[in-house]
């Protein structure tokens, strides 16, 4: 018998050795292997003493409990999710979908009512890959407060009968430009219409909150993945809305200062403060049919992420009363171009100067008046990874953030129940990962020189950009676009104006959808709120 024949005869038995990886096994072979490794697989499993009683138990009756309205503050790592907003058939899980499932599992909300049934409202929507440090949602939950068990309000009972969930039909969107936009423009980092109207009921008074040993934080974090953490909860008034009661939102965008003129970026960022038309610094969603693109920016600055490390990571801090679709990432893309020296800070004033009948004056004395730019030039927006919704601002007294008794006990010594234990572990792993990447780079530099720096243009110690040299244009998050030439923003091809985009949508594929939306609004007796 030859060696080849011997191998063919032995091959069927080699499945149960280390001669072949498990990934090539069939389902039946894997099951057989698991049964071989488990000596107890064929033994009868003991039944629960009350198993029959559990099977015959009645479904959980939400109408037997009172309801209270609360707000939840939570954080999430957006790299693991397909955005904040619930979707019917998401490619990646969404933050809302995962959080709602956890609320259902802990029997705080009824799945049958969906998001509408619990009066769900979110402070803002975040794009695929975008994170949050202080996202807020408000909703009605089942209450276990002894002071409110006497009766269930009629409105609370009616709220559980609300069946339809908010529409999750995807909106038609167009790409902002070539490159990465198509991969990252799935959701949108903007303030969206409310998912429902506020529900009216009679939640327990504030003094009853301490008696309600619901342990929201511990129970939800025990169910949620470590990439979503509930930080605090607050009792709120019946008419409180996480979205409409919000007065401002604070976004942070982290970036490396290497190769960037931070002073020029600060100059460009300062031009954002005040009330401006941001149509050239957002993505136009024709499904919303927006006609007003004016937003007020309260603060914009370029700062070290850690003041103790002025040469380390920096952050673009942006705080405003409301934001448009992908607005922060558009602004950051322009700031990065300004930082390289390829654009001057005045380009930001030009992109904000959209109305020829009311042109903007020069930003400072001695500077020429900015040109009027009525439609957006084509450019790639910044990567979503470094963007974070950091904080949501509300009127004083509207919220009273609390941690439940279980979370307090964890802080006092029971670290296994601490809501930040997993965060500390993740932070340590991230530091180790960064150290590894740094040493990989050092190992490579023993044999290879770093690319010659060309940015920021004209800076001391920076090489002059030779004709035809390939440039790495920064897009944030370590992403770059390679290009041999650069066309200034104001000389690029212009996209359609918002009016043209809306009209094309109304006359084309969006006509039927807009008719259905108008009919639904008429049936409800109110016009749909399409934006703040």
C-alpha positions as CSV (number, residue, x, y, z in Angstrom):
1,X,0.0,0.0,0.0
2,X,1.4,3.3,-1.0
3,X,1.7,6.3,1.2
4,X,-1.1,8.1,-0.7
5,X,-3.5,5.1,-0.4
6,X,-2.8,4.9,3.3
7,X,-3.6,8.6,3.8
8,X,-6.9,8.2,1.9
9,X,-7.9,5.3,4.2
10,X,-7.0,7.2,7.4
11,X,-8.5,10.5,6.4
12,X,-12.1,9.8,7.7
13,X,-10.7,9.1,11.2
14,X,-8.5,12.2,11.0
15,X,-11.5,14.3,11.6
16,X,-11.3,13.6,15.3
17,X,-7.6,14.5,15.6
18,X,-5.8,17.7,15.2
19,X,-4.9,16.9,11.6
20,X,-7.7,19.2,10.2
21,X,-9.1,22.5,11.6
22,X,-12.6,22.5,13.0
23,X,-13.8,25.1,10.6
24,X,-13.9,22.5,7.8
25,X,-16.1,20.1,9.7
26,X,-19.7,19.6,8.9
27,X,-22.5,20.3,11.4
28,X,-23.0,16.6,12.1
29,X,-19.3,16.0,12.7
30,X,-19.1,18.9,15.2
31,X,-22.1,17.6,17.1
32,X,-20.5,14.1,17.3
33,X,-17.3,15.6,18.5
34,X,-19.0,17.6,21.2
35,X,-20.9,14.5,22.4
36,X,-17.6,12.6,22.5
37,X,-16.0,15.4,24.7
38,X,-19.0,15.6,27.0
39,X,-19.3,12.5,29.2
40,X,-22.7,13.5,30.5
41,X,-24.4,14.3,27.2
42,X,-26.5,11.1,27.3
43,X,-27.6,11.4,30.9
44,X,-31.1,12.7,31.7
45,X,-31.0,16.3,33.0
46,X,-32.8,17.0,36.3
47,X,-36.0,19.0,35.9
48,X,-36.7,22.1,37.8
49,X,-39.0,21.3,40.8
50,X,-41.5,23.9,39.6
51,X,-41.0,23.4,35.9
52,X,-44.6,22.4,35.2
53,X,-45.9,25.3,37.1
54,X,-43.6,27.7,35.3
55,X,-44.9,26.4,31.9
56,X,-48.5,27.0,32.9
57,X,-47.8,30.5,34.3
58,X,-49.8,33.4,32.8
59,X,-48.1,36.0,30.6
60,X,-46.8,39.0,32.4
61,X,-49.6,41.6,32.8
62,X,-48.2,45.1,32.4
63,X,-51.6,46.5,33.1
64,X,-51.4,45.3,36.7
65,X,-48.6,47.7,37.5
66,X,-48.4,51.5,37.6
67,X,-46.1,53.4,35.2
68,X,-43.6,56.2,35.7
69,X,-41.7,58.3,33.3
70,X,-37.9,58.3,33.6
71,X,-34.9,59.4,31.7
72,X,-31.8,57.2,31.2
73,X,-28.3,58.5,30.6
74,X,-26.0,56.0,28.9
75,X,-22.8,55.6,26.9
76,X,-22.0,53.4,24.0
77,X,-19.1,52.6,21.7
78,X,-20.5,53.2,18.3
79,X,-17.9,51.2,16.4
80,X,-20.0,48.1,17.2
81,X,-23.3,49.4,16.0
82,X,-25.1,50.4,12.9
83,X,-26.2,53.7,14.5
84,X,-28.4,54.8,17.3
85,X,-31.8,54.5,15.6
86,X,-33.9,51.3,15.6
87,X,-34.1,49.5,12.3
88,X,-36.3,46.7,11.2
89,X,-33.6,44.5,9.6
90,X,-30.2,46.0,10.5
91,X,-27.0,44.8,9.1
92,X,-25.4,45.6,12.4
93,X,-27.3,45.8,15.7
94,X,-28.5,49.3,16.6
95,X,-28.1,50.9,20.0
96,X,-31.9,51.5,20.3
97,X,-32.6,47.9,19.4
98,X,-30.2,46.5,21.9
99,X,-31.4,48.8,24.7
100,X,-35.1,48.2,24.0
101,X,-34.5,44.4,24.1
102,X,-32.8,44.8,27.5
103,X,-35.8,46.9,28.8
104,X,-38.2,44.2,27.6
105,X,-36.1,41.4,29.1
106,X,-36.2,43.1,32.5
107,X,-40.0,43.6,32.1
108,X,-39.7,47.4,32.3
109,X,-41.5,47.9,29.0
110,X,-43.9,45.8,27.0
111,X,-42.6,44.6,23.6
112,X,-46.1,44.5,22.1
113,X,-46.3,48.3,22.3
114,X,-42.9,48.9,20.7
115,X,-41.2,52.2,21.0
116,X,-44.4,54.2,20.7
117,X,-46.1,52.2,23.4
118,X,-43.5,53.3,26.0
119,X,-43.3,57.0,24.8
120,X,-39.7,56.5,23.7
121,X,-37.8,59.7,22.8
122,X,-34.1,60.1,22.2
123,X,-32.0,63.2,22.6
124,X,-30.4,62.8,19.1
125,X,-29.6,60.3,16.5
126,X,-26.0,59.2,15.9
127,X,-24.5,57.8,12.7
128,X,-23.0,54.3,12.2
129,X,-19.7,54.2,14.1
130,X,-20.4,57.3,16.2
131,X,-20.2,57.0,20.0
132,X,-21.9,58.7,22.9
133,X,-20.7,59.6,26.4
134,X,-24.0,61.1,27.6
135,X,-26.9,60.1,25.3
136,X,-30.3,60.5,26.9
137,X,-33.7,58.8,26.3
138,X,-37.0,59.3,28.1
139,X,-39.7,56.7,28.3
140,X,-42.5,55.2,30.5
141,X,-41.5,52.1,32.5
142,X,-43.2,49.7,34.8
143,X,-42.9,51.0,38.3
144,X,-42.4,48.9,41.4
145,X,-42.8,51.7,43.9
146,X,-44.9,50.7,46.9
147,X,-46.3,54.3,47.1
148,X,-47.8,54.0,43.6
149,X,-49.2,50.5,43.6
150,X,-52.7,51.6,44.8
151,X,-54.1,52.2,41.3
152,X,-53.1,52.1,37.7
153,X,-54.2,55.2,35.7
154,X,-56.4,54.8,32.7
155,X,-53.8,56.5,30.5
156,X,-51.1,54.0,31.7
157,X,-53.4,51.1,30.7
158,X,-54.1,52.7,27.4
159,X,-50.4,53.3,26.7
160,X,-49.8,49.5,26.6
161,X,-52.4,49.2,23.9
162,X,-50.5,51.3,21.4
163,X,-49.4,48.8,18.8
164,X,-47.6,50.5,15.8
165,X,-43.9,51.0,16.0
166,X,-42.3,54.0,14.3
167,X,-41.7,53.6,10.6
168,X,-38.2,52.2,9.9
169,X,-38.4,52.4,6.1
170,X,-35.0,53.6,4.9
171,X,-34.8,57.1,3.5
172,X,-33.2,57.7,0.1
173,X,-29.9,59.4,0.4
174,X,-27.3,60.5,-2.1
175,X,-23.5,60.3,-1.5
176,X,-21.7,63.6,-0.7
177,X,-18.8,62.6,-2.8
178,X,-16.4,59.8,-3.8
179,X,-14.4,57.6,-1.5
180,X,-15.5,56.7,2.1
181,X,-18.8,58.6,2.1
182,X,-20.8,55.6,0.8
183,X,-19.5,53.4,3.6
184,X,-20.2,55.8,6.4
185,X,-23.3,57.7,5.4
186,X,-25.9,55.1,6.5
187,X,-27.6,56.8,9.4
188,X,-26.7,60.4,10.0
189,X,-25.6,62.4,13.0
190,X,-28.5,64.9,13.3
191,X,-31.5,65.8,15.2
192,X,-34.5,63.9,13.9
193,X,-38.3,64.2,14.2
194,X,-39.8,62.9,17.4
195,X,-40.7,59.2,17.4
196,X,-43.9,59.9,19.2
197,X,-45.9,62.4,21.2
198,X,-45.5,62.6,25.0
199,X,-47.8,60.3,26.9
200,X,-49.8,61.7,29.7
201,X,-50.0,59.9,33.0
202,X,-49.4,60.3,36.7
203,X,-46.0,59.0,37.7
204,X,-45.1,58.7,41.4
205,X,-44.0,61.9,43.1
206,X,-40.2,62.5,43.4
207,X,-40.1,61.5,47.0
208,X,-41.3,58.0,46.0
209,X,-38.3,57.5,43.8
210,X,-36.0,56.4,46.6
211,X,-38.7,53.9,47.7
212,X,-38.7,52.4,44.2
213,X,-36.0,49.7,44.5
214,X,-36.0,49.1,40.7
215,X,-32.2,49.0,40.4
216,X,-32.4,50.2,36.8
217,X,-28.7,50.6,36.4
218,X,-27.6,47.2,37.7
219,X,-30.5,45.3,36.0
220,X,-30.0,46.8,32.6
221,X,-26.2,46.7,32.6
222,X,-26.4,43.0,33.7
223,X,-28.3,42.4,30.4
224,X,-26.6,44.9,28.1
225,X,-23.3,44.1,26.3
226,X,-20.3,45.9,27.8
227,X,-20.3,48.3,24.8
228,X,-23.5,50.0,26.2
229,X,-23.5,51.2,29.8
230,X,-26.4,52.8,31.7
231,X,-24.8,55.6,33.8
232,X,-27.7,57.2,35.7
233,X,-31.5,57.6,35.7
234,X,-33.9,60.4,36.7
235,X,-37.6,60.7,37.4
236,X,-39.0,63.3,35.0
237,X,-42.3,65.2,34.5
238,X,-45.0,63.9,32.2
239,X,-44.3,66.4,29.5
240,X,-40.5,65.9,29.6
241,X,-39.0,64.9,26.2
242,X,-35.4,63.8,25.9
243,X,-35.4,65.5,22.5
244,X,-37.6,68.5,22.7
245,X,-36.6,69.5,26.2
246,X,-32.9,69.4,25.3
247,X,-31.4,72.9,25.1
248,X,-28.0,72.1,23.6
249,X,-25.8,69.2,22.5
250,X,-22.0,68.9,22.9
251,X,-20.0,66.9,20.4
252,X,-16.4,66.0,20.6
253,X,-14.2,64.9,17.6
254,X,-10.8,63.5,18.5
255,X,-7.8,63.8,16.2
256,X,-4.0,63.7,16.0
257,X,-2.4,67.2,15.7
258,X,0.5,65.7,13.7
259,X,0.9,67.6,10.5
260,X,-1.8,70.1,11.2
261,X,-1.8,73.9,11.9
262,X,-3.9,74.1,15.1
263,X,-4.0,77.9,15.1
264,X,-5.5,77.9,11.6
265,X,-8.0,75.3,12.6
266,X,-9.0,77.4,15.7
267,X,-9.5,80.4,13.4
268,X,-11.8,78.5,11.2
269,X,-13.7,77.0,14.1
270,X,-14.3,80.4,15.6
271,X,-16.3,81.4,12.5
272,X,-18.9,78.8,13.3
273,X,-20.1,80.5,16.5
274,X,-23.5,82.2,16.1
275,X,-26.5,81.6,13.9
276,X,-25.7,80.5,10.4
277,X,-27.1,78.6,7.4
278,X,-25.2,75.2,7.4
279,X,-26.6,73.9,4.0
280,X,-23.0,73.6,2.7
281,X,-21.9,71.7,5.8
282,X,-24.4,68.9,6.0
283,X,-25.9,66.1,4.0
284,X,-29.2,66.9,2.3
285,X,-31.8,64.2,3.1
286,X,-34.6,64.7,0.5
287,X,-36.9,62.4,2.5
288,X,-37.1,65.1,5.2
289,X,-37.9,67.9,2.8
290,X,-36.1,70.4,5.0
291,X,-36.2,74.1,3.9
292,X,-34.5,75.7,6.9
293,X,-30.8,74.9,7.6
294,X,-30.2,77.6,10.1
295,X,-28.6,76.4,13.4
296,X,-27.0,78.2,16.3
297,X,-23.5,77.3,17.5
298,X,-22.8,78.2,21.1
299,X,-19.2,77.1,21.3
300,X,-16.5,75.8,18.9
301,X,-12.8,75.3,19.8
302,X,-9.7,73.2,19.2
303,X,-8.3,71.9,22.5
304,X,-5.9,69.3,23.9
305,X,-7.8,66.1,24.8
306,X,-5.7,66.0,28.0
307,X,-4.5,69.4,29.1
308,X,-1.5,67.7,30.8
309,X,-0.4,66.5,27.4
310,X,-0.5,69.4,25.0
311,X,1.3,67.5,22.3
312,X,-1.1,64.5,22.5
313,X,-4.5,64.0,21.0
314,X,-6.6,67.0,20.4
315,X,-10.4,67.4,20.3
316,X,-12.8,69.6,18.4
317,X,-15.4,70.8,20.9
318,X,-18.7,71.8,19.3
319,X,-21.8,72.8,21.2
320,X,-25.0,74.0,19.6
321,X,-28.8,74.1,20.0
322,X,-29.4,71.6,17.1
323,X,-27.5,69.9,14.3
324,X,-28.2,68.8,10.8
325,X,-27.5,65.4,9.1
326,X,-23.8,64.7,9.2
327,X,-23.1,68.3,10.1
328,X,-20.3,67.7,12.6
329,X,-18.4,65.4,10.2
330,X,-18.7,67.9,7.4
331,X,-17.3,70.7,9.5
332,X,-14.5,68.5,10.7
333,X,-13.6,67.6,7.1
334,X,-13.1,71.3,6.3
335,X,-11.2,71.9,9.5
336,X,-8.7,69.1,8.6
337,X,-8.2,70.7,5.1
338,X,-7.5,74.0,6.8
339,X,-5.1,72.3,9.2
340,X,-3.0,70.9,6.3
341,X,-2.7,74.4,4.8
342,X,-4.5,73.4,1.6
343,X,-7.4,75.7,2.6
344,X,-7.3,79.0,4.4
345,X,-9.6,79.6,7.5
346,X,-11.7,82.0,5.5
347,X,-13.1,79.1,3.5
348,X,-15.3,78.4,6.5
349,X,-16.8,81.8,6.2
350,X,-17.4,81.3,2.5
351,X,-19.3,78.0,3.1
352,X,-21.5,79.8,5.6
353,X,-22.2,82.7,3.2
354,X,-25.1,81.2,1.2
355,X,-27.6,84.1,0.8
356,X,-26.6,86.7,-1.9
357,X,-29.3,89.1,-0.6
358,X,-27.8,89.0,2.9
359,X,-24.1,88.4,2.4
360,X,-21.8,87.9,5.4
361,X,-19.4,90.8,6.2
362,X,-15.6,90.1,6.6
363,X,-15.0,88.0,9.7
364,X,-12.3,90.5,11.0
365,X,-11.0,93.9,9.9
366,X,-8.6,93.7,7.0
367,X,-10.0,90.5,5.7
368,X,-11.9,90.5,2.3
369,X,-15.6,89.7,2.3
370,X,-16.2,86.0,1.7
371,X,-17.6,84.9,-1.6
372,X,-21.2,83.7,-1.8
373,X,-21.5,79.9,-2.0
374,X,-25.1,78.9,-2.7
375,X,-24.5,75.1,-3.2
376,X,-22.1,72.7,-1.6
377,X,-18.8,71.8,-3.3
378,X,-18.0,68.1,-3.5
379,X,-15.9,66.8,-0.7
380,X,-15.5,63.7,1.5
381,X,-16.7,64.1,5.1
382,X,-14.7,63.0,8.1
383,X,-14.6,59.5,9.4
384,X,-17.2,58.7,12.1
385,X,-14.9,56.8,14.5
386,X,-13.5,59.7,16.5
387,X,-16.9,61.5,16.9
388,X,-18.8,61.4,20.2
389,X,-22.0,62.9,21.5
390,X,-20.5,64.0,24.8
391,X,-23.3,65.7,26.6
392,X,-26.9,66.8,26.4
393,X,-28.0,70.0,28.2
394,X,-31.4,70.6,29.9
395,X,-33.0,73.3,32.0
396,X,-32.0,73.3,35.7
397,X,-34.3,71.2,37.7
398,X,-35.6,69.2,34.7
399,X,-33.5,66.2,35.7
400,X,-32.2,64.7,38.9
401,X,-29.6,62.1,37.9
402,X,-29.4,59.2,40.4
403,X,-27.8,55.8,40.8
404,X,-29.7,53.0,42.3
405,X,-28.9,51.2,45.5
406,X,-27.2,48.3,43.8
407,X,-24.8,50.6,42.0
408,X,-24.1,52.5,45.2
409,X,-23.2,49.2,46.9
410,X,-20.9,48.4,44.0
411,X,-19.1,51.7,44.5
412,X,-18.8,50.9,48.2
413,X,-17.0,47.6,47.7
414,X,-18.9,45.1,45.6
415,X,-16.9,45.8,42.5
416,X,-18.5,42.8,40.6
417,X,-21.6,45.0,40.3
418,X,-19.9,48.2,39.4
419,X,-21.2,49.7,36.1
420,X,-17.7,51.0,35.2
421,X,-15.8,47.8,36.0
422,X,-16.0,46.7,32.3
423,X,-15.1,50.2,31.2
424,X,-11.9,50.1,33.2
425,X,-11.0,46.7,31.6
426,X,-11.7,48.0,28.1
427,X,-9.7,51.1,28.8
428,X,-6.7,49.0,29.9
429,X,-6.9,46.8,26.8
430,X,-7.1,50.0,24.6
431,X,-3.9,51.3,26.2
432,X,-2.2,48.0,25.7
433,X,-3.4,48.0,22.1
434,X,-2.0,51.5,21.5
435,X,1.4,50.4,23.1
436,X,1.5,47.4,20.8
437,X,0.8,49.5,17.7
438,X,3.6,51.9,18.8
439,X,6.1,49.1,19.1
440,X,5.1,47.6,15.8
441,X,5.9,51.1,14.3
442,X,9.2,51.2,16.1
443,X,10.1,47.7,14.7
444,X,9.2,48.8,11.2
445,X,11.3,52.0,11.6
446,X,14.4,50.0,12.1
447,X,14.2,49.1,8.4
448,X,11.9,51.8,6.8
449,X,11.9,55.6,7.0
450,X,8.7,57.4,7.8
451,X,7.0,59.2,4.8
452,X,8.3,62.7,4.3
453,X,6.0,65.3,6.0
454,X,4.4,67.8,3.7
455,X,1.7,69.2,6.0
456,X,1.0,71.8,7.2
457,X,2.2,73.5,4.0
458,X,5.0,76.0,4.6
459,X,5.5,75.2,8.2
460,X,9.1,75.2,9.6
461,X,10.8,71.8,9.2
462,X,8.2,70.6,6.7
463,X,9.3,69.7,3.2
464,X,8.1,71.7,0.2
465,X,5.5,69.7,-1.7
466,X,7.1,68.7,-5.0
467,X,5.1,68.7,-8.2
468,X,3.2,65.4,-8.7
469,X,3.9,64.1,-5.2
470,X,1.3,61.8,-3.7
471,X,-0.4,63.5,-0.7
472,X,-2.3,61.7,2.1
473,X,-5.2,64.0,2.9
474,X,-6.5,63.4,6.4
475,X,-10.1,62.3,6.9
476,X,-9.9,61.7,10.7
477,X,-9.6,58.5,12.6
478,X,-6.3,57.6,10.9
479,X,-8.0,57.4,7.5
480,X,-6.5,59.3,4.5
481,X,-7.2,59.9,0.9
482,X,-4.3,59.5,-1.5
483,X,-4.1,62.2,-4.2
484,X,-1.5,63.7,-6.5
485,X,-3.3,66.9,-7.0
486,X,-5.6,69.1,-4.9
487,X,-8.5,71.2,-6.1
488,X,-9.5,74.0,-3.7
489,X,-13.0,73.6,-2.3
490,X,-14.4,76.7,-3.9
491,X,-13.2,75.6,-7.4
492,X,-14.8,72.2,-7.2
493,X,-18.0,71.0,-8.9
494,X,-21.0,72.1,-7.0
495,X,-23.8,69.8,-5.9
496,X,-27.5,70.5,-6.3
497,X,-29.0,73.1,-4.0
498,X,-31.4,71.9,-1.3
499,X,-34.3,73.2,-3.3
500,X,-33.3,71.2,-6.3
501,X,-32.7,68.1,-4.3
502,X,-36.2,68.4,-2.6
503,X,-37.9,69.1,-5.9
504,X,-36.2,66.1,-7.7
505,X,-37.3,63.8,-4.8
506,X,-40.9,65.1,-4.9
507,X,-41.2,64.5,-8.6
508,X,-39.4,61.2,-8.6
509,X,-39.1,58.2,-6.3
510,X,-40.3,60.0,-3.2
511,X,-43.7,61.1,-4.5
512,X,-45.6,58.1,-3.2
513,X,-43.9,58.2,0.2
514,X,-44.6,61.9,0.7
515,X,-48.3,61.2,-0.2
516,X,-48.5,58.5,2.4
517,X,-46.9,60.7,5.0
518,X,-49.2,63.6,4.2
519,X,-52.2,61.2,4.5
520,X,-51.0,59.9,7.8
521,X,-50.5,63.4,9.1
522,X,-54.0,64.4,8.0
523,X,-55.5,61.4,9.8
524,X,-53.7,62.3,12.9
525,X,-55.0,65.9,12.7
526,X,-51.5,67.5,12.8
527,X,-48.6,68.3,10.5
528,X,-45.5,66.1,10.8
529,X,-42.6,67.8,12.6
530,X,-39.7,67.1,10.3
531,X,-37.0,68.8,12.2
532,X,-36.3,71.1,15.2
